[in-house]
Amino acid sequence: MRHTKKYMPFRPAFGRIYYPGFLLILALAVLTLSSCTKERKSAKAGRAMQAFVESISDYARSFDPAFIIIPQNGAELLYRNLAYEEGTDPLFLSAIDGMGAEELFYNGTYSPDAYRLKLLAGVAGEKTVLVSDYLNDSSYLTHALALCRDSSFLAFPRTPDNYYYNHIPTFIENENSRNIEKLSDAENYLYFIGAPYEKKEELIAALKGDNHDLVIIDLFVGGEALAAADLAQLKRKENGGRRLLIAYVSIGSAERYRYYWQAEWKRGHPAWLKKNYDGYPDEIWVDFEDPAWQSIVCGNDSSYLHRILEAGFDGAYLDNVEAYYSLYH
């Protein structure tokens, strides 16, 4: 039942009376100011995230000039000052090979995100766009695949059994036996970071029987890092064609189960562990501009990116780049 509230004038200690109309204007002004402040901080952080991704790319490509960089979400980063109207950002585009997007057309049911679609369509002819929609009904699969095909996006629609990227679908869009040498060659991909295995031999056995052109997997299986000898067994599809192996890494959040996590850490300690990640109790949004966090991600021989490079991956899938927004909203 809806209740009607009777508004009474607010009388502050110094005696002046403020009536509801004034309070409404004051509240709107405060909200507007707060929103503008958040947007300014978010835009500044967005430019810093662009620079961070560019530095990751520079570092990786100093070892492997063909190393593939694919940020996930944060499509605004594709544009100067995060503004579609200002055109694409050439420096950022040169640092990446593609862009990932979750729940673009489907978030359970059909619910296209017009804003992000516009941003991604603006680079579809130049960069590969990888879409991982979630469908709460398998009957939506044909439609979801067609939407990506019509937009020249690669599709990985997740059905209810695969919400956490822990299942290898039996159907592969545009399955082929060609050699896939660069991201633009790929006609399909497998997003498999939730692989339900404790031993890397189990992961290897499962993927050796698969024909996806590109596979996104975690560097670690059961706490053990994949090595070059392991990846050598996975760089061929079952049908013999060469494929690309891309390592997942979160650059906008710290994960409690990673090798770098220290027992005494918690939100606020170190100070760059900034904000709880709603829905993910094992992750914390980070101040990604902090040198301590950046050194964990890349730039030295013990960094996450260096481990990925040593293992022989063809590229990295950079998750949570939208930290520039999530930290301030």
C-alpha positions as CSV (number, residue, x, y, z in Angstrom):
1,M,0.0,0.0,0.0
2,R,1.2,3.5,-0.9
3,H,1.2,6.0,1.9
4,T,0.9,9.7,1.4
5,K,3.4,11.7,3.5
6,K,2.4,15.1,4.9
7,Y,5.4,17.4,4.5
8,M,6.1,19.9,7.3
9,P,8.5,22.8,7.0
10,F,12.0,22.1,8.3
11,R,13.2,24.5,11.0
12,P,16.9,24.6,11.5
13,A,18.5,25.8,14.8
14,F,19.0,29.3,13.6
15,G,15.3,29.8,13.1
16,R,14.8,30.2,9.3
17,I,12.0,28.1,7.9
18,Y,12.6,26.1,4.7
19,Y,9.5,24.9,2.9
20,P,9.2,21.7,0.7
21,G,9.7,23.6,-2.6
22,F,13.0,25.0,-1.4
23,L,14.1,21.6,0.1
24,L,13.4,20.0,-3.3
25,I,15.4,22.5,-5.1
26,L,18.2,22.2,-2.6
27,A,18.2,18.4,-2.8
28,L,18.3,18.5,-6.6
29,A,21.2,20.9,-6.5
30,V,23.1,18.7,-4.1
31,L,22.4,15.6,-6.2
32,T,23.4,17.4,-9.4
33,L,26.6,18.6,-7.9
34,S,27.4,15.1,-6.5
35,S,26.6,13.6,-9.9
36,C,28.8,16.1,-11.8
37,T,31.7,15.5,-9.3
38,K,31.4,11.7,-9.8
39,E,31.3,12.1,-13.6
40,R,34.4,14.3,-13.5
41,K,36.3,11.8,-11.3
42,S,35.1,8.9,-13.5
43,A,36.2,10.7,-16.7
44,K,39.7,11.4,-15.2
45,A,40.0,7.8,-14.1
46,G,38.9,6.7,-17.5
47,R,41.8,8.5,-19.1
48,A,44.1,6.9,-16.5
49,M,42.7,3.4,-17.4
50,Q,43.4,4.1,-21.1
51,A,47.0,4.9,-20.1
52,F,47.2,1.7,-18.0
53,V,46.0,-0.5,-20.8
54,E,48.5,1.2,-23.1
55,S,51.3,0.5,-20.7
56,I,50.3,-3.1,-20.4
57,S,50.3,-3.4,-24.2
58,D,53.7,-1.7,-24.5
59,Y,55.2,-4.0,-21.9
60,A,53.8,-7.2,-23.5
61,R,54.7,-6.2,-27.0
62,S,58.3,-5.5,-26.0
63,F,58.5,-9.3,-25.6
64,D,56.1,-10.4,-28.3
65,P,55.2,-7.7,-31.0
66,A,52.2,-9.8,-32.0
67,F,50.8,-10.1,-28.5
68,I,47.0,-9.6,-28.5
69,I,45.3,-7.2,-26.0
70,I,41.6,-7.4,-25.5
71,P,40.0,-5.3,-22.7
72,Q,36.5,-6.4,-21.5
73,N,33.7,-3.9,-21.0
74,G,34.5,-0.1,-20.6
75,A,33.6,0.5,-24.3
76,E,33.9,4.3,-23.7
77,L,37.7,3.9,-23.5
78,L,37.6,3.5,-27.3
79,Y,37.0,7.2,-27.6
80,R,38.8,10.4,-26.9
81,N,37.9,11.7,-23.4
82,L,35.5,8.7,-23.2
83,A,33.1,10.7,-25.5
84,Y,31.7,9.1,-28.7
85,E,31.2,12.6,-30.2
86,E,35.0,13.2,-30.0
87,G,35.8,10.2,-32.2
88,T,38.0,7.2,-31.5
89,D,41.2,7.5,-29.5
90,P,44.0,6.5,-31.9
91,L,46.6,5.8,-29.2
92,F,44.2,3.4,-27.3
93,L,43.1,1.7,-30.5
94,S,46.7,1.0,-31.4
95,A,47.3,-0.6,-28.1
96,I,44.5,-3.1,-28.4
97,D,43.3,-5.7,-30.9
98,G,39.7,-6.2,-29.9
99,M,37.1,-5.3,-27.2
100,G,35.0,-7.7,-25.1
101,A,31.5,-7.0,-23.9
102,E,29.2,-8.9,-21.6
103,E,25.4,-8.9,-21.7
104,L,25.3,-6.6,-24.8
105,F,22.2,-8.0,-26.5
106,Y,20.9,-10.4,-23.8
107,N,21.0,-10.1,-20.1
108,G,18.8,-13.1,-19.3
109,T,16.2,-12.0,-21.9
110,Y,16.6,-9.8,-24.9
111,S,17.6,-6.4,-23.6
112,P,20.0,-4.7,-26.1
113,D,22.2,-2.0,-24.6
114,A,21.8,0.8,-27.3
115,Y,24.5,3.0,-25.8
116,R,27.3,0.3,-25.7
117,L,26.1,-1.0,-29.1
118,K,26.8,2.4,-30.6
119,L,30.2,2.6,-29.1
120,L,31.2,-0.9,-30.2
121,A,29.7,-0.5,-33.7
122,G,32.0,2.5,-34.2
123,V,35.1,0.3,-34.2
124,A,33.7,-3.0,-35.5
125,G,35.3,-2.6,-38.9
126,E,38.7,-1.9,-37.3
127,K,38.8,-4.1,-34.1
128,T,37.3,-7.5,-33.3
129,V,34.4,-7.3,-30.8
130,L,33.8,-10.3,-28.7
131,V,30.3,-10.6,-27.1
132,S,29.4,-12.9,-24.2
133,D,25.7,-12.6,-23.7
134,Y,23.7,-14.5,-21.0
135,L,20.5,-16.2,-22.1
136,N,18.2,-17.6,-19.5
137,D,16.5,-19.8,-22.1
138,S,18.3,-21.9,-24.7
139,S,15.6,-21.1,-27.2
140,Y,17.2,-17.6,-27.6
141,L,20.4,-19.0,-28.9
142,T,19.7,-18.7,-32.7
143,H,18.6,-15.0,-32.2
144,A,21.6,-14.1,-30.1
145,L,24.0,-15.6,-32.7
146,A,22.2,-13.8,-35.5
147,L,22.4,-10.4,-33.8
148,C,26.2,-10.8,-33.4
149,R,26.6,-12.0,-36.9
150,D,24.7,-9.0,-38.3
151,S,26.9,-6.6,-36.3
152,S,30.1,-8.4,-37.3
153,F,30.8,-9.4,-33.7
154,L,32.1,-12.7,-32.5
155,A,29.5,-14.4,-30.3
156,F,29.7,-16.6,-27.2
157,P,26.1,-16.8,-25.9
158,R,26.0,-18.5,-22.4
159,T,22.9,-20.6,-21.7
160,P,21.8,-21.4,-18.1
161,D,24.3,-24.3,-17.7
162,N,27.1,-21.9,-18.5
163,Y,26.6,-18.7,-16.5
164,Y,30.0,-19.0,-15.0
165,Y,31.9,-19.8,-18.2
166,N,32.4,-23.4,-17.0
167,H,31.1,-25.4,-19.9
168,I,32.3,-26.1,-23.5
169,P,29.4,-25.8,-25.9
170,T,29.0,-28.6,-28.4
171,F,27.9,-26.1,-31.2
172,I,30.5,-23.9,-32.7
173,E,29.5,-21.0,-34.9
174,N,31.5,-21.1,-38.2
175,E,33.6,-24.1,-37.2
176,N,36.6,-24.4,-39.4
177,S,40.0,-26.1,-39.7
178,R,41.9,-22.9,-40.9
179,N,45.0,-21.7,-39.1
180,I,44.2,-18.7,-36.9
181,E,47.2,-16.4,-36.7
182,K,45.7,-13.2,-35.6
183,L,42.6,-12.0,-33.8
184,S,40.9,-10.9,-37.0
185,D,41.1,-14.4,-38.4
186,A,38.9,-15.9,-35.7
187,E,35.3,-16.7,-36.5
188,N,34.3,-18.0,-33.1
189,Y,35.7,-18.2,-29.6
190,L,35.4,-20.1,-26.3
191,Y,35.3,-18.3,-23.0
192,F,36.2,-20.9,-20.4
193,I,37.6,-19.2,-17.3
194,G,35.4,-21.2,-15.0
195,A,36.8,-24.6,-16.1
196,P,35.8,-27.1,-13.4
197,Y,39.1,-28.8,-13.0
198,E,41.7,-29.2,-10.2
199,K,44.5,-30.5,-12.4
200,K,45.8,-28.9,-15.6
201,E,45.9,-32.3,-17.3
202,E,42.1,-32.3,-17.1
203,L,41.9,-28.9,-18.8
204,I,44.3,-30.0,-21.5
205,A,42.3,-33.2,-22.2
206,A,39.1,-31.3,-22.5
207,L,40.5,-28.6,-24.9
208,K,42.4,-31.0,-27.1
209,G,39.0,-32.3,-28.3
210,D,37.7,-28.8,-29.1
211,N,37.7,-26.8,-32.4
212,H,37.2,-23.2,-31.3
213,D,39.4,-20.7,-33.1
214,L,40.2,-18.7,-30.0
215,V,40.1,-19.9,-26.3
216,I,40.1,-17.6,-23.3
217,I,41.3,-19.5,-20.2
218,D,42.8,-18.7,-16.8
219,L,46.5,-18.9,-16.4
220,F,46.0,-21.1,-13.3
221,V,44.3,-24.5,-12.9
222,G,43.8,-25.6,-9.3
223,G,46.4,-23.1,-8.2
224,E,49.0,-24.3,-10.6
225,A,50.1,-22.1,-13.5
226,L,50.0,-23.4,-17.0
227,A,53.5,-23.7,-18.6
228,A,54.8,-23.4,-22.1
229,A,54.7,-27.2,-22.5
230,D,51.0,-27.3,-21.5
231,L,50.1,-24.5,-24.0
232,A,52.0,-26.3,-26.8
233,Q,49.4,-29.1,-26.5
234,L,46.5,-26.7,-26.8
235,K,47.5,-24.5,-29.7
236,R,46.0,-26.8,-32.3
237,K,42.3,-27.5,-32.7
238,E,41.2,-31.1,-32.8
239,N,41.0,-30.8,-36.6
240,G,44.6,-29.7,-36.8
241,G,44.2,-25.9,-37.4
242,R,46.2,-23.4,-35.4
243,R,44.3,-21.5,-32.8
244,L,44.9,-18.6,-30.4
245,L,45.1,-18.9,-26.6
246,I,44.3,-15.9,-24.6
247,A,44.9,-15.6,-20.8
248,Y,42.3,-14.0,-18.5
249,V,43.5,-11.3,-16.0
250,S,41.7,-8.8,-14.0
251,I,43.4,-5.4,-14.0
252,G,40.7,-3.5,-12.2
253,S,40.1,-5.7,-9.2
254,A,42.2,-7.8,-6.9
255,E,41.2,-11.4,-6.3
256,R,41.7,-13.0,-2.9
257,Y,42.5,-16.4,-4.3
258,R,45.5,-15.2,-6.5
259,Y,49.1,-15.9,-5.7
260,Y,49.8,-12.2,-5.0
261,W,47.2,-11.9,-2.3
262,Q,48.7,-11.5,1.2
263,A,46.9,-12.8,4.3
264,E,46.7,-9.4,6.1
265,W,45.1,-7.6,3.2
266,K,41.6,-6.3,3.4
267,R,39.6,-3.4,1.9
268,G,41.5,-0.3,2.8
269,H,44.7,-2.1,3.7
270,P,46.7,-1.6,1.5
271,A,45.0,1.7,0.7
272,W,44.6,0.9,-3.0
273,L,42.1,-1.9,-2.1
274,K,39.3,0.6,-2.5
275,K,35.8,-0.8,-2.8
276,N,33.9,-4.0,-2.3
277,Y,32.8,-5.7,-5.6
278,D,29.1,-6.3,-5.3
279,G,28.2,-9.9,-6.0
280,Y,31.8,-11.1,-5.9
281,P,33.0,-11.4,-2.3
282,D,36.4,-12.6,-3.3
283,E,37.2,-9.5,-5.3
284,I,37.9,-5.8,-4.4
285,W,37.9,-2.9,-6.8
286,V,41.4,-1.4,-6.8
287,D,42.9,2.1,-7.3
288,F,44.4,0.9,-10.6
289,E,46.6,4.0,-10.8
290,D,48.6,3.0,-7.7
291,P,52.1,1.9,-8.6
292,A,52.0,-1.0,-6.2
293,W,49.0,-2.5,-8.1
294,Q,50.4,-1.7,-11.5
295,S,53.6,-3.6,-10.5
296,I,51.5,-6.6,-9.7
297,V,49.9,-6.5,-13.1
298,C,52.9,-5.8,-15.3
299,G,56.4,-4.3,-15.7
300,N,58.6,-6.8,-14.0
301,D,59.6,-10.4,-14.0
302,S,57.3,-11.4,-11.1
303,S,54.2,-9.6,-12.6
304,Y,51.0,-11.3,-13.8
305,L,51.7,-10.3,-17.4
306,H,55.2,-11.7,-17.3
307,R,53.9,-15.0,-16.1
308,I,51.4,-15.0,-19.0
309,L,54.1,-14.2,-21.5
310,E,56.4,-16.9,-20.1
311,A,53.7,-19.5,-20.5
312,G,53.4,-18.7,-24.2
313,F,49.9,-17.3,-24.4
314,D,49.0,-15.4,-27.6
315,G,47.4,-12.5,-25.7
316,A,45.6,-11.3,-22.6
317,Y,42.0,-10.6,-21.9
318,L,41.9,-7.6,-19.5
319,D,38.8,-7.8,-17.3
320,N,37.3,-5.1,-15.1
321,V,38.7,-2.2,-17.0
322,E,35.4,-0.5,-16.1
323,A,36.9,0.1,-12.6
324,Y,37.3,3.7,-13.7
325,Y,33.5,4.0,-13.5
326,S,32.7,1.5,-10.7
327,L,35.0,3.2,-8.2
328,Y,32.8,6.3,-8.3
329,H,29.3,5.0,-8.7
